[in-house]
Amino acid sequence: MILGEEDDEDLNEVDREDRFRNVVKLAEKYFDRFETNAFLELLPRKTATIALLLRYFQLVLEFQQTKKRNLQARYVLTFVMENLIL
């Protein structure tokens, strides 16, 4: 885990929260470079708050929607080009 629960005994609650916020900021910056499921599995369940992850989820959702629209546009253009050639 990125935020390992086993090495958190020496950290107080504020330090854990700061560490979690830093990890979320990194995830927001590099959201398109790794899988969302893999990232979420690395987070400890007891400190992961949805409020801090909302921006990350929005970025991932927008990225996926844009990717889907681009693929649909490519499909249509390919289909039109193939039909014009024949």
Sequence and secondary structure as in RCSB ss.txt:
>XXXX:A:sequence
MILGEEDDEDLNEVDREDRFRNVVKLAEKYFDRFETNAFLELLPRKTATIALLLRYFQLVLEFQQTKKRNLQARY
VLTFVMENLIL
>XXXX:A:secstr
 TT STT TTS HHHHHHHHHHHHHHHHHTTTSS HHHHHHHS TTT  HHHHHHHHHHHHHHHHHHHHHHHHHH
HHHHHHHHHH 
